[in-house]
């Protein structure tokens, strides 16, 4: 009924033109669900999946053909892999060959063996159990990449190792599809020549794409760049991404692999940043659409009819896959934390399973009902992944810092106590040391402490927000305490603690902005300075000099700016952040901007 209502509404709204209602519904669902789920701490992926379930055929029924949406939305995964490829120079990719074909291959092989056993236990035949387990081994590139991006781990070593495994899984889809054809009834009669032909076509597609990328793409973009037509450059970027994906698809490989190779080939091009900017908006929208499509595909009727089987399958597949990933990670000398995080991130099945199951159904290895159950198992595992990540982050204890080569603060004594030795604290230390003052320095970042030793500094481990550490660092006897930590909440807590316990010791503090500065003043610090204030004024003064403003006028202007800022800050400290706005030089008419005559007088 709901679908018919939408259909009639769409017909009435479109009047024979383009039907905008599905587009508006999709965008509206994403706009409502994603911010809500992120605010609840559940992540954007789960928001998309939930929104898709609600508006799909098994929710309120606003959409019926979810497969067509998924086919279009797969382009989001394609463009995501293109952007990843742009960050992977060929030399960097070559350096990952051991991780791709060592770590990735072993993980895939071990997990296939473990998960095939699950299928056999559930009553499948050997071919059916192999297909069911192998489909679950192929991790969701879209979900894992999105999670890595949200966790800002894409460029870290642990993130690059996960990307290497995903690349191997993309490559593995070709031989796995060939195995499906071989396992089909009568498949063993397929000639060796036909299988070799398929492999040769795939290799030829990769070789052709590499040749075209090496000798054609950069010259093409140079010609288009001279035309200075931004929309043509955007069209060319999309042409390259989709063309590479199509070439790989025609060769029997995954579209995502083609886009990734195109990105790698353009990673050293001078147009790399512009290409990334052109593709990024399409990537974000289509990737969100992909997750919406996956949510729509969750057949609640199939789950209700087979919920026991699906529940057992999801638990068994995810548990054994987690064990396999963890074991391989540890075998390759990954730390315990990294191995657990990788196992949790990659425990789900992925979008390539849909392709594998469809191929198996088309050649008679599994029937339609088994295909629906296995597909539902994959989708449920994908929906559970964001929740597993949340549980991992909340239950996993924070890593204890390595204390190798680091001494804890104990019995220190100096004329000044410097808390925090980052980019700000390092500069603060110089005038004090240059004048012969003794300084005790404490810091919580053990890597920063070890790095400081290479530059002639003795820094002790200690948290300035703890009273016992302040005593051990010599705060009661110090002539002054300098708070230079790179954490505004910690800075405020330290200031309140020091002024409460050692009220006679002067406290100087680094502030992050005007609001933080006001909070520090209220906490009782004797002096504070915004970390960018003096450097910004110096830059502004240099700008006046380069605009040929004479020295006397520059001095007058800078004195006026300092006076206004000081008066405004005094008003803000007493009456709130919006007090003293009239003292700001604004560029809107009537907002403190001097007229041309005033500026020249």
C-alpha positions as CSV (number, residue, x, y, z in Angstrom):
1,X,0.0,0.0,0.0
2,X,2.8,2.4,0.9
3,X,4.7,1.7,-2.3
4,X,1.5,2.3,-4.3
5,X,0.9,5.6,-2.5
6,X,4.4,6.7,-3.3
7,X,4.0,5.6,-6.9
8,X,0.8,7.6,-7.3
9,X,2.4,10.6,-5.6
10,X,5.4,10.3,-7.8
11,X,3.3,10.1,-10.9
12,X,1.3,13.2,-9.8
13,X,4.4,15.1,-8.9
14,X,6.4,14.3,-12.0
15,X,3.7,15.0,-14.6
16,X,5.5,12.9,-17.1
17,X,9.0,14.3,-16.1
18,X,11.8,12.9,-14.0
19,X,10.6,11.3,-10.8
20,X,12.3,13.1,-8.0
21,X,10.5,11.5,-5.1
22,X,12.9,8.4,-4.7
23,X,15.9,10.8,-4.7
24,X,14.3,13.0,-2.1
25,X,13.4,10.1,0.1
26,X,16.9,8.6,-0.1
27,X,18.5,11.9,0.7
28,X,16.0,12.7,3.5
29,X,16.6,9.3,5.1
30,X,20.3,9.8,5.2
31,X,20.0,13.4,6.4
32,X,17.9,12.3,9.3
33,X,19.4,9.0,10.3
34,X,23.2,9.6,10.0
35,X,23.5,12.6,12.2
36,X,21.2,11.0,14.8
37,X,23.2,7.7,14.9
38,X,26.5,9.6,15.0
39,X,25.2,11.7,17.9
40,X,24.3,8.5,19.7
41,X,27.8,7.3,19.2
42,X,26.7,4.4,16.8
43,X,28.5,5.7,13.7
44,X,27.4,6.7,10.2
45,X,27.4,3.2,8.7
46,X,24.8,1.9,11.1
47,X,22.8,5.0,10.4
48,X,22.7,4.3,6.7
49,X,21.8,0.6,7.2
50,X,19.0,1.5,9.6
51,X,17.6,4.2,7.3
52,X,17.7,1.7,4.4
53,X,15.8,-0.9,6.4
54,X,13.1,1.6,7.4
55,X,12.4,2.9,3.8
56,X,13.0,-0.4,2.0
57,X,10.6,-3.1,0.9
58,X,10.8,-4.9,4.3
59,X,10.2,-1.7,6.2
60,X,7.6,0.9,5.3
61,X,7.9,-0.2,1.6
62,X,8.8,3.0,-0.1
63,X,11.2,1.1,-2.4
64,X,10.8,-2.3,-4.1
65,X,13.7,-2.7,-6.4
66,X,16.7,-2.6,-4.1
67,X,19.1,-4.4,-6.5
68,X,19.0,-1.6,-9.0
69,X,20.0,0.9,-6.2
70,X,22.8,-1.4,-5.1
71,X,24.2,-1.7,-8.6
72,X,24.4,2.1,-8.9
73,X,25.6,2.5,-5.4
74,X,28.5,0.1,-5.9
75,X,30.1,3.0,-7.8
76,X,30.7,4.5,-4.4
77,X,33.0,1.6,-3.4
78,X,34.6,2.0,-6.8
79,X,35.4,5.7,-6.3
80,X,36.5,5.1,-2.7
81,X,39.1,2.6,-4.0
82,X,40.2,5.2,-6.6
83,X,40.9,7.8,-3.9
84,X,42.8,5.2,-1.9
85,X,44.8,4.4,-5.0
86,X,45.7,8.1,-5.4
87,X,47.5,7.8,-2.0
88,X,49.4,4.7,-3.0
89,X,52.4,5.5,-5.2
90,X,53.7,2.5,-7.1
91,X,56.9,2.3,-5.0
92,X,54.7,2.3,-1.9
93,X,52.5,-0.4,-3.3
94,X,55.5,-2.5,-4.3
95,X,56.8,-2.2,-0.7
96,X,53.5,-3.8,0.4
97,X,53.8,-6.8,-1.8
98,X,54.8,-9.1,1.1
99,X,51.7,-8.0,3.1
100,X,49.4,-8.4,0.1
101,X,50.5,-11.8,-1.1
102,X,51.8,-13.1,2.3
103,X,49.5,-11.7,5.0
104,X,46.5,-11.4,2.7
105,X,46.8,-14.8,1.1
106,X,47.4,-16.7,4.4
107,X,44.4,-15.0,6.0
108,X,42.1,-15.8,3.1
109,X,43.3,-19.4,2.9
110,X,43.0,-20.1,6.6
111,X,39.5,-18.4,6.9
112,X,38.2,-20.4,3.9
113,X,39.2,-23.6,5.6
114,X,37.7,-22.7,8.9
115,X,34.4,-21.3,7.5
116,X,33.9,-24.2,5.1
117,X,33.8,-26.4,8.2
118,X,30.9,-24.3,9.5
119,X,28.9,-25.0,6.3
120,X,29.5,-28.7,6.6
121,X,28.4,-28.6,10.2
122,X,25.2,-26.8,9.1
123,X,24.4,-29.7,6.7
124,X,25.6,-28.3,3.4
125,X,27.5,-30.5,0.9
126,X,31.2,-29.8,0.3
127,X,30.6,-27.5,-2.7
128,X,27.8,-25.7,-0.9
129,X,29.8,-25.4,2.4
130,X,32.8,-24.1,0.4
131,X,30.8,-21.4,-1.4
132,X,29.0,-20.4,1.8
133,X,32.2,-20.0,3.8
134,X,34.2,-18.4,1.0
135,X,31.6,-15.7,0.5
136,X,31.8,-14.8,4.2
137,X,35.7,-14.7,4.0
138,X,35.5,-11.8,1.5
139,X,35.3,-8.8,3.8
140,X,33.2,-5.7,3.1
141,X,35.6,-3.2,1.5
142,X,33.1,-0.4,1.9
143,X,32.5,-0.9,5.6
144,X,36.1,-1.4,6.6
145,X,37.4,1.5,4.5
146,X,34.7,3.8,6.0
147,X,35.6,2.6,9.5
148,X,39.3,3.2,8.9
149,X,38.6,6.7,7.6
150,X,36.4,7.6,10.6
151,X,39.1,6.2,12.9
152,X,41.8,8.1,11.0
153,X,43.8,4.9,10.6
154,X,44.0,4.8,6.9
155,X,47.6,6.2,6.7
156,X,48.8,4.3,9.8
157,X,50.8,1.0,9.4
158,X,48.0,-1.0,10.8
159,X,45.6,0.6,8.4
160,X,47.9,-0.1,5.4
161,X,48.0,-3.8,6.4
162,X,44.2,-4.0,6.4
163,X,44.1,-2.3,2.9
164,X,46.7,-4.9,1.7
165,X,44.4,-7.7,2.8
166,X,41.4,-6.1,1.1
167,X,43.3,-5.8,-2.1
168,X,44.2,-9.5,-2.0
169,X,40.5,-10.3,-1.4
170,X,39.6,-8.2,-4.5
171,X,42.1,-10.2,-6.5
172,X,40.8,-13.5,-5.1
173,X,37.3,-13.1,-6.5
174,X,38.6,-14.2,-10.0
175,X,39.9,-17.6,-9.0
176,X,37.0,-18.1,-6.6
177,X,34.5,-17.5,-9.4
178,X,36.4,-20.0,-11.5
179,X,36.2,-22.5,-8.7
180,X,32.5,-22.0,-8.5
181,X,32.2,-22.9,-12.2
182,X,34.4,-26.0,-11.6
183,X,32.3,-27.2,-8.6
184,X,29.1,-26.8,-10.5
185,X,27.3,-30.0,-11.6
186,X,29.2,-30.9,-14.8
187,X,31.8,-28.2,-14.1
188,X,34.6,-30.7,-14.0
189,X,34.0,-31.2,-17.7
190,X,35.1,-27.6,-18.5
191,X,38.3,-27.6,-20.5
192,X,41.6,-26.5,-19.1
193,X,41.8,-24.1,-22.1
194,X,38.6,-22.3,-21.1
195,X,39.9,-21.7,-17.6
196,X,43.3,-20.6,-18.8
197,X,41.5,-18.3,-21.3
198,X,39.6,-16.6,-18.4
199,X,42.8,-16.1,-16.5
200,X,44.6,-14.7,-19.6
201,X,41.8,-12.2,-20.2
202,X,42.0,-11.0,-16.6
203,X,45.8,-10.5,-16.8
204,X,45.4,-8.8,-20.2
205,X,42.9,-6.4,-18.7
206,X,45.4,-5.5,-15.9
207,X,48.3,-5.1,-18.4
208,X,46.2,-3.0,-20.7
209,X,45.1,-0.7,-17.9
210,X,48.7,-0.3,-16.7
211,X,49.9,0.6,-20.2
212,X,47.1,3.1,-20.7
213,X,47.6,4.7,-17.3
214,X,51.4,5.0,-17.8
215,X,51.4,6.5,-21.3
216,X,47.9,8.1,-21.8
217,X,46.4,9.4,-18.6
218,X,48.9,12.1,-17.6
219,X,49.1,13.6,-21.1
220,X,45.3,13.6,-21.4
221,X,45.0,15.6,-18.2
222,X,47.7,18.0,-19.3
223,X,45.8,18.7,-22.5
224,X,42.5,19.2,-20.5
225,X,44.3,21.3,-17.9
226,X,45.3,23.8,-20.6
227,X,41.7,24.2,-21.7
228,X,41.0,25.6,-18.2
229,X,37.5,24.0,-18.1
230,X,36.9,22.7,-14.6
231,X,33.7,20.8,-15.6
232,X,35.7,19.0,-18.3
233,X,38.3,17.9,-15.8
234,X,35.6,16.6,-13.5
235,X,34.1,14.7,-16.4
236,X,37.5,13.3,-17.3
237,X,38.1,12.2,-13.7
238,X,34.8,10.3,-13.7
239,X,35.6,8.9,-17.2
240,X,38.9,7.5,-15.9
241,X,37.4,5.9,-12.8
242,X,34.4,4.4,-14.5
243,X,36.4,3.4,-17.6
244,X,39.0,1.5,-15.5
245,X,36.3,-0.2,-13.5
246,X,34.5,-1.3,-16.7
247,X,37.8,-2.6,-18.1
248,X,38.3,-4.8,-15.1
249,X,34.7,-5.9,-15.1
250,X,35.0,-7.0,-18.7
251,X,38.1,-8.9,-17.9
252,X,36.3,-10.8,-15.1
253,X,37.9,-8.8,-12.3
254,X,36.3,-6.5,-9.7
255,X,35.4,-2.9,-10.7
256,X,37.0,-1.7,-7.4
257,X,40.3,-3.2,-8.4
258,X,40.2,-1.3,-11.7
259,X,39.5,2.0,-10.0
260,X,42.3,1.3,-7.5
261,X,44.8,0.6,-10.2
262,X,43.8,3.8,-12.0
263,X,44.3,5.7,-8.8
264,X,47.8,4.2,-8.3
265,X,48.8,5.1,-11.9
266,X,47.7,8.7,-11.3
267,X,49.2,8.9,-7.8
268,X,52.4,10.6,-9.0
269,X,50.6,12.9,-11.4
270,X,50.6,16.7,-10.8
271,X,46.8,16.5,-11.1
272,X,46.4,14.1,-8.2
273,X,44.9,16.6,-5.7
274,X,42.5,18.0,-8.3
275,X,41.3,14.6,-9.2
276,X,40.7,13.7,-5.6
277,X,38.7,16.9,-5.1
278,X,36.6,16.2,-8.2
279,X,35.8,12.6,-7.3
280,X,35.3,13.0,-3.5
281,X,31.7,14.4,-3.6
282,X,30.5,11.6,-5.8
283,X,32.3,9.0,-3.7
284,X,30.7,10.2,-0.4
285,X,27.1,10.3,-1.8
286,X,27.3,7.0,-3.6
287,X,29.0,5.2,-0.7
288,X,26.2,6.3,1.5
289,X,23.7,5.1,-1.1
290,X,25.5,1.7,-1.1
291,X,24.9,1.3,2.7
292,X,21.3,2.4,2.2
293,X,20.9,-0.3,-0.5
294,X,22.4,-2.9,1.8
295,X,19.9,-1.9,4.5
296,X,17.0,-2.2,2.1
297,X,18.1,-5.7,1.0
298,X,17.7,-7.1,4.5
299,X,14.8,-9.4,4.0
300,X,13.0,-9.6,7.3
301,X,10.7,-12.3,6.1
302,X,13.6,-14.6,5.3
303,X,15.2,-13.8,8.7
304,X,11.9,-14.5,10.5
305,X,11.4,-17.8,8.8
306,X,15.0,-19.0,9.3
307,X,16.1,-16.9,12.3
308,X,17.7,-19.8,14.2
309,X,19.8,-20.9,11.2
310,X,20.8,-17.4,10.4
311,X,21.7,-16.7,14.1
312,X,23.8,-19.8,14.4
313,X,25.5,-19.0,11.0
314,X,26.3,-15.4,11.8
315,X,27.8,-16.3,15.2
316,X,29.8,-19.2,13.9
317,X,31.1,-17.5,10.8
318,X,32.0,-14.3,12.7
319,X,33.6,-16.1,15.6
320,X,35.7,-18.4,13.4
321,X,36.7,-15.6,11.0
322,X,37.7,-13.5,14.0
323,X,39.9,-16.3,15.3
324,X,41.5,-16.9,11.9
325,X,42.3,-13.2,11.4
326,X,43.7,-12.9,14.9
327,X,45.9,-16.0,14.5
328,X,47.3,-14.8,11.2
329,X,47.9,-11.3,12.6
330,X,49.8,-12.7,15.6
331,X,51.8,-15.0,13.3
332,X,52.9,-12.0,11.3
333,X,54.0,-10.4,14.6
334,X,51.2,-7.9,15.0
335,X,50.6,-6.7,18.6
336,X,47.7,-8.0,20.6
337,X,45.8,-4.8,20.3
338,X,46.3,-4.5,16.5
339,X,45.3,-8.2,16.0
340,X,42.1,-7.8,18.0
341,X,41.2,-4.5,16.2
342,X,41.8,-6.0,12.8
343,X,39.7,-9.1,13.7
344,X,36.8,-7.0,14.8
345,X,37.0,-4.7,11.8
346,X,37.1,-7.6,9.3
347,X,34.8,-10.1,11.0
348,X,31.9,-9.5,8.6
349,X,31.1,-10.8,5.2
350,X,31.2,-8.3,2.3
351,X,29.6,-7.2,-0.9
352,X,31.6,-9.6,-3.1
353,X,29.7,-12.5,-1.4
354,X,26.6,-11.4,-3.2
355,X,28.4,-11.9,-6.5
356,X,29.8,-15.3,-5.5
357,X,26.4,-16.5,-4.2
358,X,24.6,-15.3,-7.3
359,X,27.1,-17.2,-9.5
360,X,26.7,-20.3,-7.4
361,X,22.9,-20.1,-7.6
362,X,23.1,-19.6,-11.4
363,X,25.1,-22.8,-11.9
364,X,23.0,-24.9,-9.5
365,X,25.3,-25.3,-6.5
366,X,22.8,-23.6,-4.2
367,X,19.1,-22.9,-4.6
368,X,17.2,-19.7,-4.3
369,X,16.3,-20.2,-0.6
370,X,19.9,-20.9,0.3
371,X,21.0,-17.8,-1.6
372,X,18.5,-15.7,0.3
373,X,19.6,-17.2,3.7
374,X,23.3,-16.7,3.0
375,X,22.7,-13.2,1.7
376,X,20.7,-12.3,4.9
377,X,23.6,-13.8,6.9
378,X,26.1,-11.5,5.2
379,X,23.9,-8.4,5.6
380,X,23.3,-9.1,9.3
381,X,27.0,-9.4,9.9
382,X,27.6,-6.1,8.1
383,X,25.0,-4.5,10.3
384,X,26.6,-5.9,13.4
385,X,30.1,-4.6,12.6
386,X,29.6,-1.0,13.8
387,X,28.2,-2.3,17.1
388,X,31.2,-4.6,17.5
389,X,33.5,-1.7,16.9
390,X,31.7,0.4,19.5
391,X,32.0,-2.5,22.0
392,X,35.6,-3.0,21.2
393,X,36.4,0.7,21.8
394,X,34.5,0.7,25.1
395,X,35.7,-2.6,26.5
396,X,39.3,-2.6,25.3
397,X,41.6,-1.1,28.0
398,X,43.6,1.9,26.9
399,X,47.2,1.0,26.0
400,X,49.7,1.4,28.7
401,X,52.6,3.6,27.6
402,X,55.9,1.9,27.2
403,X,58.3,3.1,29.9
404,X,61.5,1.9,28.1
405,X,64.1,4.7,28.5
406,X,61.6,6.9,30.5
407,X,61.9,7.9,34.1
408,X,58.9,8.8,36.3
409,X,59.0,12.2,38.1
410,X,60.2,11.6,41.7
411,X,61.9,14.0,44.1
412,X,62.5,16.8,41.5
413,X,63.6,20.3,42.4
414,X,64.0,23.3,40.2
415,X,63.1,27.0,40.0
416,X,60.5,26.3,37.3
417,X,58.1,23.4,36.7
418,X,57.1,23.0,33.0
419,X,54.1,20.8,32.5
420,X,53.9,19.6,28.8
421,X,56.7,19.5,26.4
422,X,55.1,19.7,22.9
423,X,55.6,22.4,20.3
424,X,54.6,25.1,22.7
425,X,56.5,23.9,25.8
426,X,59.7,23.4,23.8
427,X,59.8,27.1,22.8
428,X,58.8,28.3,26.3
429,X,61.8,26.4,27.8
430,X,64.4,28.3,25.6
431,X,64.4,31.8,27.3
432,X,64.4,30.2,30.8
433,X,67.3,27.9,30.0
434,X,69.2,30.7,28.1
435,X,69.0,32.7,31.4
436,X,70.4,29.8,33.4
437,X,67.1,28.9,35.2
438,X,66.7,25.3,36.3
439,X,63.6,23.6,34.9
440,X,61.9,20.3,35.8
441,X,59.8,19.1,32.8
442,X,57.1,16.5,32.9
443,X,55.1,15.0,30.0
444,X,52.6,12.1,29.5
445,X,53.6,11.2,26.0
446,X,56.4,8.6,26.3
447,X,57.3,8.9,22.6
448,X,57.8,12.7,23.0
449,X,60.0,12.1,26.1
450,X,62.2,9.7,24.2
451,X,62.4,12.1,21.2
452,X,63.4,15.0,23.5
453,X,66.4,13.0,24.7
454,X,67.9,13.2,21.2
455,X,67.9,17.0,21.5
456,X,69.5,17.3,24.9
457,X,66.4,17.4,27.1
458,X,65.7,15.5,30.3
459,X,61.9,15.1,30.5
460,X,60.2,13.0,33.1
461,X,57.0,11.0,32.8
462,X,54.2,12.5,34.9
463,X,50.5,13.7,34.7
464,X,50.2,17.3,36.0
465,X,46.6,16.7,36.8
466,X,47.5,14.4,39.7
467,X,48.4,16.0,43.0
468,X,51.0,13.3,44.0
469,X,52.8,13.9,40.7
470,X,52.9,17.6,41.3
471,X,54.5,17.0,44.7
472,X,57.0,14.5,43.1
473,X,57.8,17.1,40.4
474,X,58.6,19.8,43.0
475,X,55.6,22.1,42.5
476,X,55.5,23.2,46.2
477,X,59.0,24.6,46.1
478,X,59.0,26.0,42.5
479,X,59.2,29.7,41.9
480,X,56.6,29.3,39.1
481,X,54.6,26.7,37.2
482,X,54.2,26.8,33.4
483,X,51.2,24.8,32.0
484,X,51.9,24.1,28.3
485,X,49.9,20.9,27.7
486,X,48.1,20.3,24.4
487,X,44.8,19.5,26.1
488,X,42.4,22.3,27.1
489,X,40.5,20.3,29.7
490,X,43.7,19.0,31.3
491,X,45.1,22.4,31.3
492,X,42.2,23.8,33.2
493,X,42.2,21.0,35.6
494,X,45.9,21.4,36.3
495,X,45.5,25.2,36.8
496,X,42.6,24.7,39.3
497,X,44.6,22.0,41.2
498,X,47.9,24.0,41.4
499,X,46.1,27.2,42.6
500,X,44.1,25.3,45.1
501,X,47.1,23.4,46.6
502,X,49.9,25.9,46.1
503,X,48.3,29.3,46.1
504,X,51.5,31.2,46.5
505,X,53.2,29.7,43.4
506,X,52.6,31.8,40.3
507,X,51.0,29.9,37.4
508,X,51.5,30.8,33.7
509,X,49.3,28.9,31.2
510,X,49.0,28.3,27.5
511,X,45.4,28.9,26.3
512,X,43.8,27.7,23.1
513,X,41.3,30.4,22.4
514,X,39.5,33.3,24.1
515,X,37.0,31.1,25.9
516,X,39.7,28.9,27.3
517,X,41.7,32.0,28.3
518,X,38.7,33.3,30.3
519,X,38.3,29.9,32.0
520,X,41.9,30.0,33.0
521,X,41.6,33.5,34.4
522,X,38.6,32.3,36.5
523,X,40.7,29.3,37.7
524,X,43.2,31.8,39.1
525,X,46.2,31.7,36.8
526,X,48.5,34.7,37.0
527,X,49.2,34.9,33.3
528,X,47.9,33.3,30.2
529,X,48.5,33.7,26.5
530,X,46.6,32.3,23.5
531,X,49.0,30.0,21.6
532,X,48.5,31.8,18.3
533,X,48.1,35.4,19.5
534,X,51.7,36.7,19.2
535,X,52.5,34.8,16.0
536,X,49.3,36.0,14.3
537,X,50.1,39.6,15.2
538,X,53.6,39.2,13.9
539,X,52.2,37.9,10.6
540,X,49.7,40.7,10.4
541,X,52.5,43.3,11.0
542,X,54.6,41.7,8.2
543,X,51.6,41.9,5.9
544,X,51.3,45.7,6.5
545,X,55.0,46.0,5.8
546,X,54.7,44.1,2.5
547,X,51.8,46.4,1.6
548,X,54.2,49.4,1.9
549,X,52.6,50.8,5.1
550,X,55.3,53.0,6.7
551,X,56.8,52.0,10.0
552,X,55.3,54.7,12.1
553,X,51.8,53.8,10.9
554,X,52.5,50.1,11.4
555,X,53.5,50.7,15.0
556,X,50.3,52.8,15.6
557,X,48.1,50.1,14.1
558,X,49.6,47.3,16.1
559,X,49.3,49.3,19.3
560,X,45.6,49.9,18.5
561,X,45.0,46.3,17.9
562,X,46.7,45.2,21.1
563,X,44.8,47.9,23.1
564,X,41.4,46.9,21.6
565,X,42.1,43.2,22.3
566,X,43.1,43.9,25.9
567,X,40.0,46.0,26.6
568,X,37.7,43.5,24.9
569,X,39.3,40.6,26.9
570,X,38.7,42.5,30.1
571,X,35.0,43.0,29.2
572,X,34.7,39.3,28.2
573,X,36.2,38.1,31.4
574,X,33.6,40.0,33.4
575,X,30.5,39.8,31.1
576,X,30.9,36.8,28.8
577,X,32.4,36.0,25.4
578,X,30.0,38.4,23.5
579,X,31.0,41.5,25.5
580,X,33.2,44.1,23.8
581,X,32.2,43.1,20.2
582,X,32.3,46.8,19.2
583,X,36.1,46.8,19.7
584,X,36.6,44.3,16.9
585,X,37.7,45.5,13.5
586,X,35.2,43.8,11.2
587,X,34.9,43.9,7.4
588,X,31.1,44.2,7.4
589,X,29.7,47.8,7.0
590,X,29.4,49.5,10.4
591,X,31.3,46.7,12.2
592,X,34.5,48.5,13.1
593,X,36.0,48.6,9.6
594,X,37.5,52.0,9.0
595,X,36.3,53.9,6.0
596,X,38.8,54.6,3.1
597,X,39.3,58.2,4.4
598,X,39.8,57.0,8.0
599,X,42.3,54.3,6.9
600,X,44.3,56.9,4.9
601,X,44.3,59.6,7.6
